[in-house]
Amino acid sequence: MKPLELFPPTLEAARARIAAVRPADYARSRNALEGAVTRLSPYITHGFVSLPEVLAGVAARYRLDVQHKFVFELGWREYFHHVWQHRGERILHSLQGGPLPERVYAREMPADIRQARTGVTAIDQAVRALYTTGYLHNHARMWLASYVVHLRKVHWRAGADWMVAHLLDGDLASNHLSWQWVAGTGSHKPYLFNADNVARYAPLSWHSAGSMIDTSYEALDAIARSPRPISVRPLDEGVDEPQSSSQPPHGAAPEAADVGGRDVWLIHPWALGEPPADLAAGCLNVAWWPSEHHAAWPWGAARWCFVAARMSALAKLQWHGSHQQLAQALAAARSVHTPADEHVGALLPPDVNPRPALRLFAEVDRPCASFSAWWNLATRGLRQLSDLPGLQALVERGSAGALFDPAAIVVTPTLANDSADCSGRTSS
Ligand SMILES: Cc1cc2nc3c(=O)[nH]c(=O)nc-3n(C[C@H](O)[C@H](O)[C@H](O)COP(=O)(O)OP(=O)(O)OC[C@H]3O[C@@H](n4cnc5c(N)ncnc54)[C@H](O)[C@@H]3O)c2cc1C
């Protein structure tokens, strides 16, 4: 299925995904490639829906505990953004030493991996799925990253930069910090997997018996700690890597005349939700593609189309330009408000008023080096799901949206009684 068939770029599609979440099935099967995962990530990354809106939509139909697996996984996204907020651009570099010195790892992604012809079926399938759908299941992302870093000795940063360019949900915090988690520069040990693990969680067409990953964890650990890459016998036939580009499909240079004397709601690629209800009457929606960001982080065609389609539904006026061009044009506006986001934070002119993003969990002021440390602080003192600050904020704002009744978060009809499973990130 093509990316935009799988992920229609509309709010209705995002809401339908939320309505389809089955938390008990999710908790039971999320590690399996064909398990009941939500595929909400492109909509969350691009701000069609916030984490509180996602959880409120699910909580209106199912009784969930704060420690439910689904809530826990939403927590991973917020944790990675917590790290980004505290560490800034340093997340793009190794947070700590990994199993081997940095110089051991190559800085280029090998052609056979990029072309899905490594000969390791699970890896080649993962690369093909990434290119055709713009999405990969979490387990497949972990396998791919582990193979790239620990078996092929490619630096995690090269792999992360390559993968993020092809994902519809590419998010610098979740992507680059997950690669570091796999590499062992953001966790205590390298993440490793073998053919048995693939056979347990993936369909038959991914199974990789007889390949170089068909070995024990002890052998894989020794490989991960040895500076020598494994020897490979790439296949002759593969696929072409889709091209990435820094140019949005449309967007004119910012013009002061477009916004002179107007109140402006500034939309950007990570803020594609409904504009807030309390904006000034006659407020003008203006969409902005920040050229500095796009020059540094090119996207595949599907992602441009995914974001552009939703932007067009929100704003007739679309600009593509640098932060200086934006500042000059917006100086003519009466007021400018925008949703805050780390992607554009440093690029916003000083006169623009960022509205803080709606967080699901309590803000943790102290930087946390591990997810569990953050989770303990972020959920401290919570007795029930409705105590989560993001859900409370939605109820207070009365902006819970069409999907659910805010009162239902507090007085929840019990359709399923899910048990907590907080045993770890995956059962690999
Ligand atoms: C190497 C690697 C790269 C990744 N790159 C990205 C990325 O660029 N963007 C991205 O959004 N996620 C990334 N992830 C995290 C995770 O794989 C995806 O969020 C998840 O697979 C998206 O699919 P889903 O919406 O069906 O997830 P579900 O399992 O249905 O989870 C629902 C939502 O919870 C959040 N979530 C779930 N698991 C995680 C997790 N482990 N880490 C962070 N958030 C999570 C996501 O917002 C997700 O949409 C990466 C993971 C790895 C191992």
Ligand as a Chemical Component Dictionary entry (heavy atoms), coordinates in Angstrom:
data_LIG
# 
_chem_comp.id                   LIG 
_chem_comp.type                 NON-POLYMER 
_chem_comp.pdbx_formal_charge   0 
_chem_comp.three_letter_code    LIG 
# 
loop_
_chem_comp_atom.comp_id 
_chem_comp_atom.atom_id 
_chem_comp_atom.alt_atom_id 
_chem_comp_atom.type_symbol 
_chem_comp_atom.charge 
_chem_comp_atom.model_Cartn_x 
_chem_comp_atom.model_Cartn_y 
_chem_comp_atom.model_Cartn_z 
_chem_comp_atom.pdbx_ordinal 
LIG C1  C1  C 0 15.408 3.107 15.493 1  
LIG C2  C2  C 0 14.080 3.733 15.844 2  
LIG C3  C3  C 0 13.676 4.899 15.222 3  
LIG C4  C4  C 0 12.457 5.503 15.568 4  
LIG N1  N1  N 0 12.087 6.673 14.942 5  
LIG C5  C5  C 0 10.919 7.275 15.278 6  
LIG C6  C6  C 0 10.515 8.485 14.655 7  
LIG O1  O1  O 0 11.227 9.068 13.821 8  
LIG N2  N2  N 0 9.302  9.005 14.996 9  
LIG C7  C7  C 0 8.490  8.402 15.918 10 
LIG O2  O2  O 0 7.390  8.917 16.180 11 
LIG N3  N3  N 0 8.879  7.280 16.555 12 
LIG C8  C8  C 0 10.046 6.692 16.258 13 
LIG N4  N4  N 0 10.411 5.524 16.889 14 
LIG C9  C9  C 0 9.576  4.994 17.976 15 
LIG C10 C10 C 0 8.524  3.958 17.536 16 
LIG O3  O3  O 0 9.120  2.980 16.741 17 
LIG C11 C11 C 0 7.380  4.599 16.762 18 
LIG O4  O4  O 0 6.853  5.708 17.485 19 
LIG C12 C12 C 0 6.238  3.610 16.552 20 
LIG O5  O5  O 0 6.722  2.450 15.933 21 
LIG C13 C13 C 0 5.168  4.270 15.697 22 
LIG O6  O6  O 0 4.181  3.351 15.338 23 
LIG P1  P1  P 0 2.731  3.377 15.987 24 
LIG O7  O7  O 0 2.157  4.742 15.915 25 
LIG O8  O8  O 0 1.967  2.259 15.364 26 
LIG O9  O9  O 0 3.094  3.073 17.506 27 
LIG P2  P2  P 0 2.224  2.501 18.692 28 
LIG O10 O10 O 0 2.964  1.368 19.271 29 
LIG O11 O11 O 0 0.829  2.284 18.291 30 
LIG O12 O12 O 0 2.299  3.656 19.781 31 
LIG C14 C14 C 0 1.421  4.803 19.807 32 
LIG C15 C15 C 0 2.286  6.057 19.865 33 
LIG O13 O13 O 0 3.112  6.031 21.033 34 
LIG C16 C16 C 0 4.383  6.581 20.746 35 
LIG N5  N5  N 0 5.397  5.528 20.869 36 
LIG C17 C17 C 0 5.184  4.182 20.906 37 
LIG N6  N6  N 0 6.351  3.534 21.071 38 
LIG C18 C18 C 0 7.303  4.474 21.117 39 
LIG C19 C19 C 0 8.714  4.425 21.285 40 
LIG N7  N7  N 0 9.370  3.278 21.456 41 
LIG N8  N8  N 0 9.388  5.589 21.280 42 
LIG C20 C20 C 0 8.747  6.790 21.147 43 
LIG N9  N9  N 0 7.411  6.893 20.995 44 
LIG C21 C21 C 0 6.699  5.751 20.983 45 
LIG C22 C22 C 0 4.326  7.076 19.303 46 
LIG O14 O14 O 0 3.950  8.429 19.295 47 
LIG C23 C23 C 0 3.239  6.183 18.705 48 
LIG O15 O15 O 0 2.620  6.761 17.573 49 
LIG C24 C24 C 0 11.638 4.910 16.567 50 
LIG C25 C25 C 0 12.048 3.724 17.176 51 
LIG C26 C26 C 0 13.242 3.129 16.818 52 
LIG C27 C27 C 0 13.657 1.856 17.499 53 
# 
loop_
_chem_comp_bond.comp_id 
_chem_comp_bond.atom_id_1 
_chem_comp_bond.atom_id_2 
_chem_comp_bond.value_order 
_chem_comp_bond.pdbx_ordinal 
LIG C1  C2  SING 1  
LIG C2  C3  SING 2  
LIG C2  C26 DOUB 3  
LIG C3  C4  DOUB 4  
LIG C4  N1  SING 5  
LIG C4  C24 SING 6  
LIG N1  C5  DOUB 7  
LIG C5  C6  SING 8  
LIG C5  C8  SING 9  
LIG C6  O1  DOUB 10 
LIG C6  N2  SING 11 
LIG N2  C7  SING 12 
LIG C7  O2  DOUB 13 
LIG C7  N3  SING 14 
LIG N3  C8  DOUB 15 
LIG C8  N4  SING 16 
LIG N4  C9  SING 17 
LIG N4  C24 SING 18 
LIG C9  C10 SING 19 
LIG C10 O3  SING 20 
LIG C10 C11 SING 21 
LIG C11 O4  SING 22 
LIG C11 C12 SING 23 
LIG C12 O5  SING 24 
LIG C12 C13 SING 25 
LIG C13 O6  SING 26 
LIG O6  P1  SING 27 
LIG P1  O7  DOUB 28 
LIG P1  O8  SING 29 
LIG P1  O9  SING 30 
LIG O9  P2  SING 31 
LIG P2  O10 DOUB 32 
LIG P2  O11 SING 33 
LIG P2  O12 SING 34 
LIG O12 C14 SING 35 
LIG C14 C15 SING 36 
LIG C15 O13 SING 37 
LIG C15 C23 SING 38 
LIG O13 C16 SING 39 
LIG C16 N5  SING 40 
LIG C16 C22 SING 41 
LIG N5  C17 SING 42 
LIG N5  C21 SING 43 
LIG C17 N6  DOUB 44 
LIG N6  C18 SING 45 
LIG C18 C19 SING 46 
LIG C18 C21 DOUB 47 
LIG C19 N7  SING 48 
LIG C19 N8  DOUB 49 
LIG N8  C20 SING 50 
LIG C20 N9  DOUB 51 
LIG N9  C21 SING 52 
LIG C22 O14 SING 53 
LIG C22 C23 SING 54 
LIG C23 O15 SING 55 
LIG C24 C25 DOUB 56 
LIG C25 C26 SING 57 
LIG C26 C27 SING 58 
# 
